[in-house]
């Protein structure tokens, strides 16, 4: 088990003493960074709305959170990110409960999953990691704008990863955003973190970063006080891989070497937490461990320079157009 090193001091020095009265909507909270974020937001007095697909894990999570934060305010909303209709229903439920929300944390994600289509026809990784979060953000944006107008602040946090830097030719490819689920290279693993399973994953993580940059630019042009913040957990010991096997070398790295190189899931949540509530977290900035300098995969979240392919206008226009077509929303900030 990887020991937590930085989170306690980070909380004291970089997070506000309380976030009372603020509503946080977080996807993917049954484990990992999402669970940590939900717990800490509640500890600081926030109301936490947790979006997860229905399973026994949700009740286990809720029991654990109530045990750790007895006075915490927790609300669960069923949301399957592999089903657009489920996302729409979840957004409708949130809008029925709240007139404004302070933060939407697009945290949930899956990694290196099979080459399968969702019921909507899209790659399961792209729909889970990006397309459904695009839809959710579009649906809940008015509530975030209401918070920003009322209090002067609201946040959209998009959780990316270092995988965004491993895309072929360092750019997004349109085929991954179209109804090509099940026809995007198959399931072969070709060495360490290589092969179509990982190529699909890396595309989704770059999509998170490009979406965040585009969202920031649109909000900035509008003069909105809503912040769009991106982050990554570095090398973090979470269960993102869900026990899948990716070939001998990758499996050996995950099971043997990663515990020595990675930080804990709690430390991995620092970037997410900074985006969600850090007073000095800036819109358009990507926060990663040590600013991702010198291949830094652990440590406090610092601003990370954006790569040209994260700010490419052609990629952004393609992402926005295909995401609107897939989800059926017109997302005008």
Secondary structure, DSSP 8 states (H G I E B T S, - for coil): -----SHHHHHHHHS-S--TT-EEEEE--SSHHHHHHHHHHHHTT-EEEEEE-SSHHHHHHHHHHHHH-TT-EEEEEE--TT-HHHHHHHHHHHHHH-S--SEEEE-----S--S-B-TTSSBHHHIIIIIHHHHHHHHHHHHHHHHHHHHS-EEEEEE--GGGGGSGGGS--GGGGSS-TT-SS-S---STT-SHHHHHHHHHHHHHHHHHHHHHHHHHHHT--EEEEEE---SEE--TTTT----HHHHHIIIIIHHHH-EEHHHHTHHHHHHHH-TT--TT-EEEEGGGGGG--SSSEEEE---GGGS-HHHHHHHHHHHHHHHT-----
